[in-house]
């Protein structure tokens, strides 16, 4: 069966995209359909919820970070053995960098590139018929993006639903259901977004309730009919833009403090022949000494700083590992590689001490945006001069930059020079930068037609 796809999008963040996406996945899975999901843009947390319900890797598609061959490769992986693919958009449908369409990092880029129809979620809180002009404006904004219909969200009553439904229908769009307002916070949040799926106390029960809600309040048959078949793209062979595995056997920190490893990297590294060996620093486990590299992903080390400081086996084992083999830390992993980490209460905890910097979560400042990093020396991420694309998303600040050599020079997504970032010493490297893809030497030559 050819995979059919639909994108769940909204005019803004916080409009209900994740709730609707998970409700659709749960309801379609209950029908016996093979469900898959993918998130547009940089994000770890929503794809982890996708993975928990689909049993498949959580994947991302990003039009600014990823060259077209890598986009095709990720989409091919997302569609394998899948009947219905739900693509959850980030932010608002047309939100991205101030660049030409197609490479802005906007969800609309992905919808246009793959021909995915959009299911628009409209939050009716504080409004009634005004959702009609909003729906009409989104449907007419781009000739390359097709809005196939609307789901009304946070609807207060039958009358409230009727007002919204009639207005959207007058705009020429079908309404595929109305999710009624319910008390309480559906998904708890913290400073980087939702609480992680692995920390949800009753995820299975909550998803079953979502499936019930979808069956009661959504036109699931209509949404399935609105989904469009995806053309199969040739994604075989070497994927231009894929960062190579950092080693043959990679020790990967994986627990409540370290969980932000992009699914496409783990998937394609395995397909390239690498083995990922998980370990838990929070449980005081050291990287397997048989591994050839160690990767400390981002996550929430600031919430577990005391445990990490007391994890003597982890710290001594990591130090021995770093004497002869590569160790790299991204964001939270970078914080743990430093000399110390100040938690939200201002208490300083000693960290691994393999790099010279110190960081603080008490002195918070949001750092958010696309980044292009150019490596300043040969290392685990590639040879000197390699260009990497990804993002920063953290609240921690650097208290003391230390004296390590910088890892890379950093530009914003619009090309603004941001200066040097990160640090490297011996076999150890790290920065707040999360890598999604490499920049091929000739991007234009690497891009096939969609």
Protein Blocks (a to p, Z undefined) as FASTA:
>chain_A
ZZdddddddfbehiopmmmmmmmmmmmmmnopacddddedjdfklmmmmmmmnopacddd
dfklpcfklmmmmmmmmmgopabdcdddehjfklccdddehilopaklmmmmnopacddd
ddfehiaklmmmmmmmmmmmpmkbccfbdcdehifbfklmmmmmmmmmmnopacebjcdd
dedjfbacdfklcadfklpmblmlmmmmmmmmmmmmpcfklmmmmpccdddddfehjdeh
iacdfbfbdcddddfklocbcfklmmmmmmnopacddddfknopacdfkbcbdcddedjf
klmmmmmmmmmmlmmmmmmmmmmpccddehjlmmmmmmbdcdfkopacddeklambdcdf
klgcddedddddddfbdcfkbcehiacddddddfbdcfbgbjadcfbdcddfkopaebje
djdehjbccdfbdcfbdcdfblmlmpccZZ
